[in-house]
Amino acid sequence: MTRPASDVVAPLVFDPYDYDFHEDPYPLYRRLRDEDPVHHAVGDDLWVISRHADVFAALRDDEVFSNRMGVSLDATAWSPDAHKVMSFLALDGADQSRVRKLVSAAFTPRRVRELTPGVQSLTERYLDSALATNAEAGEADWIRDFASKLPMDVISEMMGVPVSDRDEVRRLADLVVHREDGVRDVPKAGMEASIELMTYYSGMVKQRRRDTTDDLTSALVEAELDGERLRDGEIMAFLFLMVVAGNETTTKLLGNALFHLSAAADQRAEVLARPDDPEALVVPWIEETLRHDTSSQMLARYVVSDAELSGVTIPAGSKALVLLGSANRDERVFTDPTRFDIHRDKGELAQILSFGTGRHFCLGANLARLETKVVLNELVRRVQHFEVHADRAVRVHSTSVRGFASLPVTFVERSA
């Protein structure tokens, strides 16, 4: 008997460069978890790890699942020299510990906390402008008018990038992560932008060697532990990592937060009903956004020795891809995982892997959460309603970050 055409299951194909996949990767993630949790994507020779338990295990075991070739699946970025642009994110063992400890001596929790007034000031300035645009045009582009500006300005201010240079630094950072349709690697424009950024940071570091200030770049120059100091190239690599990873992921988090809350009308009404105590629901809103649709979707790892996950052996020398976005939607860990729920159990939220885990847990996690909390608190205080025009939203096309290039939103401000 011939099977009805409607019952025919499409082949399981994982293509991280596919624009349709970027629009909504989650149905494919579900199939991977259910049908082939350690999937060999033959075309790109990738071993794709999708279940929460396996992703967690791989992230915690950097002796087998190494960062030594970097974390990007792009061929030109996959190299033993990846640490020259991605800092300790592309190092393991003693090398990783040395650079991360020195960087942490400059990029301290106190330095992050001290950014709060500056973040608040920038938030008020850009929100004033976005709401003025909304009042005039009936809507504002949340990404163009706000979310793409604030994180870069926070990082640039912290690093000591002059105001006059920030738009260009932002433009170059956007080019670094963008992927062109049909190009299965970093596009030429992205490579050129990377070189320009590194050249710019080289000049910054040399200037701070001559004349230190009170910014993060100077603190990195002066950082010392047990007689060890950071070399110029190591400082440049960390600055590059900050501007690409720190800026892009926070921009996307801010966009994803509004997009998903707008689609959950009852929850949106709850959040916006508490202008005098916004943080009570803003923090769960942030954490659920990080779980439901994380900015950082996937990370590559070099497999040092044969490794077994879910009964499948990944051979030594392979490139593995850990799917953070899939792990955060795993039914084995999260209740009704496709539902966006700001009241989700805190025990479940503690299991999210958006910032990784283990020795490579994201050093910028506190900064991303701080920025987002300040922004969304102020938004709730100022706005009584907002509506995302999802039909006109434009997604970013990237293998490393998930979010929007354009997000039109209509805001209704609170009465004075």
Secondary structure, DSSP 8 states (H G I E B T S, - for coil): ----GGG--------TT-HHHHH--HHHHHHHHHH-SEEEETTTTEEEE-SHHHHHHHHH-TTTEE-TT-S--SGGG-STTTHHHHGGGG--HHHHHHHHHHHHHHS-HHHHHTTHHHHHHHHHHHHHHHHHHHHHHS-EEHIIIIITTHHHHHHHHHHT--GGGHHHHHHHHHHHH---TT--S--HHHHHHHHHHHHHHHHHHHHHHHS--SSHHHHHHH-EETTEE--HHHHHHHHHHIIIIIHHHHHHHHHHHHHHHHHSHHHHHHHHT-TTSTHHHHHHHHHHHHHHS-SB-EEEEEE-S-EEETTEEE-TT-EEEEEHHHHTT-TTTSSSTTS--TT--HHHHTT--TT--GGG--TTHHHHHHHHHHHHHHHHHHEEEEEE-GGG-EE---SSB--EEE-EEEEEE---
